[in-house]
Amino acid sequence: MYRDTFDITHTMLMNPDWMDCQTVSHNCDDMVAKYFYRRTRLPNMTALIIPGCTDAALLNKLAAQWDVLLLTGAVTDPVIHDKRLTPTWISTTPLNYISVVSLYVTLLERYRWSTVHIVGDLAASPFYSATAGALSDALSRMPPGRYQILLRWINSAAAKDFSQVVLDEFRRRSRVFLFFGHAASLKTLLIYVGLETFHNLAFGKFSWNEFDPGVDPILRKAVRSLLLVSLATSVTAKNKTIIDDLERQWIGLSRERYNYSYSLTEKVPPYASSCYAAVEIFAQVLNSTIALEPWFNFSDGKSFARRFFNRTLRTTVADVHLDEAGERHAELVLRAFVQDPEGPNISLTDVALMPSRGVLLELSPIQWSNGHGPPANTPKCGYSLEEQLSTCPSGSSSYDVVVGASVSCGMILALVLMSGAAYFRLRKSRYDWSNWWLVNAKLLILHKPMRGLSIMS
């Protein structure tokens, strides 16, 4: 029927003026539909292979109606598991809600944290806010009374002084802070009460003099109250060479086609590799289907999509583990700041690993900031300063403790999954993302101090 071969045409649909996720999402369905309906030569098979953003949900509706394969390399959605609505959608993004939510729930269960404060930054990539919502929904479905959840949204781009409101509410009701946003916003929270000119009875007075956790003891203790959830970087020497070459091409094409230049310290997001993997696994499944089922009807997108389910496909950039819905599951890692036992230096260290299919594996012990173990779900002396002063003696470990958010006996878990600047370009910035925790005092603009308010610009 196909003469044992395919004549493949690769058509790129793009507009160099579309520089952010919202613009792409508002125009993509119209652009793709015009291409689809105006073709003069109808092929035996059509596949849509895209990075994806919030446009993926719109394109999924078109792909389902047209019965063509939709492969996204940079985005997924919980609805992908409802194959009545997403019969042809396959995702190779290493980030998915099920894996991230599972890791967070595992940590909450392990350390018996049930009073949870969740904050999502709407100015970050859509995945962050969507994951915050997915985690809140998952915890809400637990048996009644198991979790007490407060979900709050911020917009760090519109409200630069979000820190006080967020932290003030947090300190009154919880000691476990789950933050979903980019590293720059997280750093703002950490800096907020660390500046010498900030005074507030609710938080205390702190002085981060050197702005370097390697030499400043207070900052060093603060970042040790921070746990980061990120992608595991398990690349071999073989595919590292390929990935490095792919990233160089990515940077070059970004400059040539979109007039966007990467800074020297800005890293390429992991989606470059996952989008490459999407094309590669498409070719693998296509080849195997042709070889094993030469009379297969390739215009049947639903049937072809099912050939991706429950498979592990080895590509030149990574192994892609797809579940029963065609969603990829990648390894996640929990990172913490660990102090060198022989010196003052601290380093960001992998302390636990969540395999693509499995349970959380401990890699090294966490150095808890209080020196003896994870913080309790609720402080024994109460949440408010008045309660602490009346029920705990001065100097008690439950009162006189400095932590990451500068709230006594607290812990911050942050989802910081992208090592480079935001892939979706919701807003341009120039941070040194590889060393985001090293606070540069020259980048801080101090205004007239206001008692109890943020002094960051």
Summary of the structure (lengths in Angstrom):
residues: 457
radius of gyration: 24.2
end to end distance: 66.5
largest distance: 84.6
contacts: 1393
relative contact order: 0.16
helix: 33%
strand: 16%
